[in-house]
């Protein structure tokens, strides 16, 4: 399928509906929606938004679990030129209220679970619509425009805002990342070489509010394939759905790969239909990548980048078996560089903060120009880059090796300690399944490293034994001051370890 330099993703659905109306578009449990029905439902959403006075550039917010109706509302809003702010259901009521206000949302789409969280929260009288038919507000199918009604054409331009993704939805002041239609279309075009098409079945089990999911969801739809939704990840349920629907594509975060491969019945499932599997959003250990390649058919593509856009690195793990410790090379047309603390570009082989430029970059943080400027870096020619906050270096072949998040680097006695080095050392112990290291305040050193580990099933060791074991294997300045054994590491819905929560654990 040849792609135009720019198109509205909602228009792609219309084309698929005209050419293959009975082809499945969305699957959720026993519920299916073909392209003809999806197109009609999107029309009803778009027409209802216009009826309620929303114009191109106005925003709605969605705070609900992943579902077919959630996807249809998102796509229908795009048809009307309305901006979507998908919000994390796990956010606090106060944070949700701030995000709804910041987005200047005209409508809020919710479900019963999010309504329970928001009960009593002042959202400024915003109209609410329930996606699951719960009685707390007007039900979606009562709110929709009548069947068969078509919306007025919306003048959507390449730089029109597509969505607002909030990067800090659980603590602190949320930052709304404004992504344009052009940015999303650039992402669709980037996926043209990954066998997406009418025969593809993409299985998604990460939430629709996350850019991790959306970078695969929209290409799958734009190319006319089928998307199977698993609203709540469960390893066994995922494997059953993958086999049942002959899944060909998927986006998973590393912890999901780990949990899938740990299932004792994993190798009994027929996963031969898989062509490409993707991963992003969190560090992906080389050993785990190797295990995926050995036991799971199809390519494994790691994507490294930010919701804000800028540069992306891509690792085709199957094609670069000696580079599994890296996140790959810059994508075509992407410019990745390294800078020091003063914003000076670093030479080849040096370590520095990763900055990137690409065809797909955020317009800025919504209504936060100061934060936008902090996220930008310009080279000597005035070329705009986005700062990642990650520390890394390029190897001799141009593959990017990540060291750590800049904010997570521990400065102890004037020395930089990279938590990833200590985490790798801890995972070398036969009893350790996962590890996370954070900096804790220290009167003597300023900061000192503390570790939190999860043991493998049936493994046995003590905190003291493990602390002594790892401190014998790292340098003097890297030695851990404390180690805690936990049942699980705190994670976000897309698998990122929440190190801010670990820093609150009493020593």
Residue pairs with C-beta under 8 A, 6 or more apart in sequence:
1 192
1 197
1 223
1 224
3 188
3 189
3 192
3 222
6 158
6 181
6 182
6 185
7 185
7 222
8 78
8 79
8 156
8 181
9 75
9 78
9 181
9 184
9 185
9 188
9 218
9 221
9 222
10 42
10 75
10 76
10 78
10 79
11 79
12 221
12 222
12 224
13 25
13 35
13 38
13 39
13 42
13 75
13 221
14 39
15 224
16 23
16 25
16 35
16 39
16 198
16 224
17 35
17 36
17 38
17 39
17 40
19 224
20 35
20 198
20 224
21 34
21 35
21 36
21 39
22 34
22 35
22 36
23 34
23 35
23 198
23 224
23 226
24 32
24 33
24 34
24 35
24 226
25 33
25 34
25 35
25 37
25 38
25 221
25 226
25 227
26 32
26 33
26 38
26 68
26 71
26 72
26 226
26 227
26 228
26 229
27 33
27 68
27 226
27 227
27 228
27 229
27 245
28 67
28 68
28 228
28 229
28 231
31 68
33 41
33 68
33 72
35 224
38 72
38 75
40 147
40 148
41 72
41 76
41 144
42 72
42 75
42 76
42 79
43 76
43 79
43 145
43 149
43 150
43 151
44 76
44 144
44 145
44 146
44 147
44 149
45 72
45 73
45 75
45 76
45 77
45 79
45 80
45 144
45 145
46 76
46 77
46 79
46 80
46 82
46 151
46 154
47 80
47 145
47 149
47 150
47 151
48 143
48 144
48 145
49 60
49 76
49 77
49 80
49 82
49 107
49 151
50 80
50 151
50 152
51 145
52 106
52 107
52 127
53 106
54 60
54 80
54 82
54 106
54 107
55 81
56 80
56 81
56 82
56 154
56 155
56 156
56 160
57 81
57 82
57 83
57 160
57 161
58 82
58 83
58 104
58 106
59 82
59 83
59 84
59 85
59 103
59 104
59 105
59 106
59 164
60 73
60 77
60 82
60 83
60 84
60 85
60 105
60 106
60 107
60 108
60 109
61 84
61 85
61 86
61 87
61 99
61 100
61 103
61 105
61 107
61 108
61 109
62 70
62 73
62 74
62 84
62 85
62 86
62 87
62 108
62 109
62 110
62 131
62 208
62 209
63 87
63 88
63 89
63 91
63 96
63 108
63 109
63 110
63 114
63 118
64 70
64 89
64 109
64 110
64 111
64 113
64 114
64 131
64 132
65 89
65 111
65 113
65 207
65 231
65 232
66 204
66 207
66 208
66 213
66 229
66 231
67 111
67 131
67 132
67 229
67 231
68 229
69 131
69 132
69 140
70 109
70 131
70 208
71 208
71 217
71 227
71 229
73 84
73 109
73 131
73 140
74 84
74 86
74 208
75 221
77 83
77 84
78 84
78 156
78 162
78 181
79 151
79 154
80 151
80 154
81 154
81 155
81 156
81 160
83 103
83 161
83 162
83 163
83 164
84 162
84 163
84 164
85 99
85 100
85 103
85 105
85 163
85 164
85 165
85 166
85 176
86 163
86 165
86 208
86 209
86 210
87 96
87 99
87 100
87 166
87 169
87 209
88 166
88 169
88 170
88 207
88 209
88 210
88 492
88 493
89 113
89 114
89 117
89 207
89 209
90 169
90 170
90 492
90 493
91 99
91 169
91 170
92 170
92 171
93 117
93 118
93 120
93 121
94 121
95 169
95 170
95 171
95 174
96 114
96 117
96 118
96 121
96 169
97 118
97 121
97 122
97 123
98 173
98 174
99 166
99 169
99 174
99 176
100 108
100 123
100 124
100 126
101 123
101 124
102 174
102 176
102 366
102 367
103 164
103 176
103 366
105 126
106 126
106 127
107 126
107 127
107 128
107 129
108 123
108 126
108 127
108 128
108 129
109 128
109 129
109 130
109 131
109 140
110 118
110 128
110 129
110 130
110 131
110 136
110 137
111 130
111 131
111 132
111 134
112 130
112 132
112 134
112 136
115 128
115 130
115 134
115 136
115 137
127 137
127 138
128 136
128 137
128 138
129 137
129 138
129 139
129 140
129 143
130 136
130 137
130 138
130 139
130 140
131 140
133 139
133 140
133 141
145 151
156 181
157 181
158 180
158 181
158 182
158 185
159 180
159 181
159 182
159 363
160 180
160 181
161 178
161 179
161 180
161 181
161 363
162 179
162 180
162 181
162 183
162 184
163 178
163 179
163 184
163 214
164 176
164 177
164 178
164 179
164 366
165 176
165 177
165 179
165 209
165 211
165 214
165 307
166 174
166 175
166 176
166 177
167 174
167 175
167 176
167 177
167 307
167 308
168 174
168 175
170 492
170 498
171 500
175 365
175 366
175 368
175 371
176 365
176 366
176 367
176 368
177 307
177 308
177 362
177 365
177 366
178 362
178 363
178 364
178 365
178 366
179 307
179 309
179 362
179 363
180 362
180 363
182 359
182 360
183 309
183 359
183 360
183 361
183 362
184 214
184 218
184 360
186 358
186 359
186 360
187 215
187 218
187 219
187 360
188 218
188 219
188 222
188 223
190 219
190 312
190 331
190 360
191 216
191 219
191 223
192 223
194 219
194 249
194 275
194 276
194 299
194 301
195 248
195 249
195 275
195 276
196 202
196 219
196 220
196 222
196 223
196 225
196 249
197 223
197 224
197 225
198 223
198 224
198 225
199 225
199 248
200 220
200 223
200 225
200 226
200 248
200 249
200 275
201 225
201 226
201 227
201 228
201 245
201 246
201 247
201 248
201 249
201 273
202 216
202 217
202 220
202 225
202 226
202 227
202 228
202 247
202 248
202 249
202 250
202 251
203 228
203 230
203 238
203 241
203 242
203 245
203 247
203 249
203 250
204 213
204 216
204 217
204 227
204 228
204 229
204 230
204 250
204 251
205 229
205 230
205 232
205 233
205 238
205 250
205 252
205 256
206 212
206 213
206 233
206 251
206 252
206 253
206 256
206 493
206 494
206 495
207 213
207 493
207 494
208 214
208 217
210 281
210 493
210 494
211 307
212 251
212 253
212 280
212 281
212 494
213 251
213 494
215 251
215 280
215 303
216 249
216 250
216 251
216 278
217 227
220 226
220 227
220 249
221 227
225 249
226 245
228 241
228 245
228 247
230 237
230 238
230 241
233 256
235 256
235 259
235 260
235 262
235 263
236 263
236 265
238 256
238 260
239 260
239 263
239 265
239 266
239 269
239 271
240 269
241 247
242 250
242 269
242 271
242 273
242 274
243 269
243 270
243 271
246 273
247 271
247 273
247 274
248 273
248 274
248 275
248 276
248 298
249 274
249 275
249 276
249 277
249 278
250 274
250 277
250 278
251 277
251 278
251 279
251 280
252 260
252 277
252 278
252 279
253 279
253 280
253 281
253 282
253 494
253 495
253 496
254 279
254 282
254 283
254 284
254 285
254 288
254 495
255 282
255 491
255 495
256 495
257 279
257 284
257 288
257 292
258 288
258 434
260 266
261 288
261 291
261 292
261 295
261 296
266 295
267 295
271 296
271 297
271 298
272 297
273 297
274 296
274 297
274 298
275 298
275 299
276 298
276 299
276 301
277 292
277 296
277 298
277 299
277 300
277 301
278 301
278 302
278 303
279 300
279 301
279 302
279 303
280 302
280 303
280 304
280 305
281 494
281 495
281 496
282 494
282 495
282 496
282 497
283 402
283 420
284 302
284 327
285 424
285 427
286 324
286 325
289 300
289 302
289 317
289 324
290 321
290 324
292 300
292 317
293 300
293 317
293 318
293 321
299 316
299 317
299 318
300 316
300 317
300 318
301 314
301 315
301 316
301 317
302 314
302 315
302 317
302 327
302 328
303 312
303 313
303 314
304 312
304 313
304 314
304 315
304 327
304 328
304 400
304 402
305 311
305 312
305 313
305 356
306 356
306 386
306 388
307 362
308 361
308 362
308 375
308 386
309 356
309 358
309 360
309 361
309 362
309 386
310 355
310 356
310 357
310 358
310 361
310 385
310 386
310 387
310 388
311 330
311 331
311 334
311 335
311 336
311 354
311 355
311 356
311 357
311 358
311 385
311 386
312 330
312 331
312 334
312 356
312 358
312 360
313 327
313 328
313 329
313 330
313 331
313 334
313 336
313 400
314 328
314 329
314 331
315 323
315 324
315 326
315 327
315 328
315 329
315 399
316 328
317 324
320 326
320 328
320 399
323 395
323 397
323 399
325 401
326 395
326 399
326 400
326 401
326 402
327 399
327 400
327 401
327 402
328 399
328 400
329 397
329 398
329 399
329 400
330 336
330 356
330 398
330 400
331 358
333 358
333 359
334 356
334 357
334 358
335 356
335 357
335 358
335 383
335 385
336 354
336 355
336 356
336 400
337 345
337 346
337 354
337 355
337 356
337 379
337 385
338 345
338 346
338 350
338 351
338 352
338 353
338 354
338 355
338 392
338 393
338 394
339 345
339 346
339 352
339 353
339 355
339 377
339 387
340 346
340 352
340 353
341 353
343 377
345 379
346 352
348 394
349 393
349 394
349 396
350 393
351 391
351 392
351 393
351 403
352 391
352 392
352 393
353 387
353 388
353 389
353 390
353 391
353 406
354 387
354 388
354 390
354 391
354 392
354 400
354 402
355 377
355 385
355 386
355 387
355 388
356 385
356 386
356 388
357 383
357 384
357 385
357 386
361 384
361 386
362 386
364 372
365 371
365 372
365 375
374 387
375 386
375 387
376 384
376 385
376 386
376 387
377 384
377 385
377 386
377 387
378 384
378 385
379 385
389 405
389 406
389 407
390 402
390 403
390 404
390 405
390 406
391 402
391 403
391 404
391 405
391 406
391 409
391 418
392 400
392 401
392 402
392 403
393 400
393 401
393 403
394 400
394 401
395 401
402 420
403 409
403 418
403 420
403 421
404 418
404 419
404 420
408 419
408 438
408 439
408 499
409 416
409 417
409 418
409 419
410 416
410 417
410 418
410 419
410 437
410 438
410 439
410 447
410 448
410 449
411 417
411 439
411 446
411 447
412 439
412 442
412 445
412 446
412 447
412 448
412 449
412 477
413 444
413 445
413 446
413 477
415 477
417 439
417 449
417 477
417 478
419 436
419 437
419 438
419 439
419 449
421 474
421 478
422 435
422 437
422 449
422 451
422 470
422 474
422 478
422 480
423 435
423 436
423 437
423 451
425 470
425 473
425 474
426 432
426 435
426 437
426 451
426 453
426 466
426 470
427 433
427 434
427 435
428 473
429 461
429 466
429 469
429 470
430 456
430 459
431 455
431 456
431 459
431 460
431 461
431 466
432 453
432 454
432 455
432 456
432 459
432 466
433 453
433 454
433 455
433 456
433 457
433 459
434 453
434 454
434 489
435 451
435 452
435 453
435 454
436 451
436 452
436 453
436 489
436 497
436 499
436 502
437 449
437 450
437 451
437 452
437 480
438 449
438 450
438 452
438 499
438 502
438 503
439 447
439 448
439 449
439 450
439 503
440 447
440 448
440 449
440 450
440 481
440 482
440 503
440 507
441 447
441 448
442 448
442 481
448 481
449 478
449 479
449 480
449 481
450 480
450 481
450 482
450 483
450 484
450 502
450 507
451 467
451 470
451 480
451 482
451 483
451 484
452 483
452 484
452 485
452 486
452 489
452 502
452 505
453 466
453 483
453 484
453 485
453 486
454 485
454 486
454 487
454 488
454 489
455 461
455 485
462 485
463 483
463 484
463 485
466 483
466 485
467 480
467 482
467 483
470 480
470 483
471 479
471 480
474 480
482 507
484 505
489 497
489 498
489 502
490 497
490 498
490 501
490 502
491 497
491 498
492 498
